[in-house]
Amino acid sequence: MGKFSFRVNRKKYESENSTITGKEILMISGCEPIEDFELLKKINEAGFEPVQLDEKIDLNDPGIEGFKAKLFKKLTIYVDDEPVDVDEFIMTPNEIIKETGKNPEGFYLKQIDGHKEIGYKNDRDYQIRIENGLKFITCKLAPTTVS
């Protein structure tokens, strides 16, 4: 008896059982409290279908491409001291910069945590777990010169 893999928001997870409920998918993928999330199932590039918490899903079904977990309510983060409402609970620095209307090619992101700064200049695909009240600043990238 092997493990059964599935993806939630493009990240891979595993289950001991091939049949799993929506609630178990959310719990395994760290989407808690589960009542705050909507689970959607992607089927054969036809779009997404909602999944109920008690709905049983067979991970061996060849039509399932993956799952998307979305928050029911928006979270507010602050970028350059401006409030930004987002509905994703995991975002990359580039996605956060895009939410401000800026082009990520000209900026990078720093997270402000008290007196600490966490720079994402060289890790633009890092998965940041979004929580209400997180603070970030955008920093302009220096133009590169060609010699």
Sequence and secondary structure as in RCSB ss.txt:
>XXXX:A:sequence
MGKFSFRVNRKKYESENSTITGKEILMISGCEPIEDFELLKKINEAGFEPVQLDEKIDLNDPGIEGFKAKLFKKL
TIYVDDEPVDVDEFIMTPNEIIKETGKNPEGFYLKQIDGHKEIGYKNDRDYQIRIENGLKFITCKLAPTTVS
>XXXX:A:secstr
   EEEEETTEEEEESSSEEEHHHHHHHTT  SGGGEEEEEEETTS EEEE TT EEETT TTEEEEEEEESS E
EEEETTEEEEE  SEE HHHHHHHTT  TTSEEEEEEETTEEEE TT TT  EE  TT EEEEEE       
